Amino acid sequence: TCATSPKTQWQPQSKLETMLKGEGLTVKQIKVENGCYEVYAVDKAGKRVNSAYNAETLVKLANAEAGEK
């Protein structure tokens, strides 16, 4: 699920971006969607990756569209 806490308790997007770069991804965009960070990136093979993370814990969610209504 997405974060329900106030934005002041969220992890910074830069921390998520650094984490993803460490996994070999090139981050194109990070959007905020209802308490989730929705990430658009490209992997080492050039394949597009779309994933969602809880903004407070940076835990990857199973559903990339989790924050969208």
For each residue, the residues with C-beta under 8 A, 3 or more apart:
1: 4 35 54 61 66
2: 33 34 35 36 52 54 55 61 66 67
3: 9 10 35 36 54 55 56 57
4: 1 35
5: 9 10 56
6: 9
7: 10 55
8:
9: 3 5 6 56
10: 3 5 7 55 56
11: 15 16 55 56 57 58
12: 15 16
13: 16 17 30 37
14: 17 18
15: 11 12 18 19 58
16: 11 12 13 19 20 30 37 39 53 58
17: 13 14 20 21 27 30
18: 14 15 21 22
19: 15 16 22 23 58
20: 16 17 23 25 27 39 41
21: 17 18 24 25 26 27
22: 18 19
23: 19 20
24: 21 43 44
25: 20 21 41 42 43 49
26: 21 41 42 43
27: 17 20 21 30 39 40 41
28: 40 41 42
29: 39 40
30: 13 16 17 27 37 38 39 40
31: 37 38 40
32: 36 37 38 55 67
33: 2 36 37 38 52 66 67 68
34: 2 67 68 69
35: 1 2 3 4 54 55 56 67
36: 2 3 32 33 52 53 54 55 61 66 67
37: 13 16 30 31 32 33 52 53 54 55 58
38: 30 31 32 33 50 51 52 64 65 67 68
39: 16 20 27 29 30 49 50 51 52 53
40: 27 28 29 30 31 48 49 50
41: 20 25 26 27 28 48 49 50 51
42: 25 26 28 46 47 48 49
43: 24 25 26 46 47 49
44: 24
45:
46: 42 43
47: 42 43
48: 40 41 42
49: 25 39 40 41 42 43
50: 38 39 40 41 64
51: 38 39 41 60 61 64
52: 2 33 36 37 38 39 60 61 63 64 65 66 67
53: 16 36 37 39 58 59 60 61
54: 1 2 3 35 36 37 57 58 59 61
55: 2 3 7 10 11 32 35 36 37 58
56: 3 5 9 10 11 35
57: 3 11 54
58: 11 15 16 19 37 53 54 55
59: 53 54
60: 51 52 53
61: 1 2 36 51 52 53 54 64 66
62: 66
63: 52 66
64: 38 50 51 52 61
65: 38 52 68
66: 1 2 33 36 52 61 62 63
67: 2 32 33 34 35 36 38 52
68: 33 34 38 65
69: 34
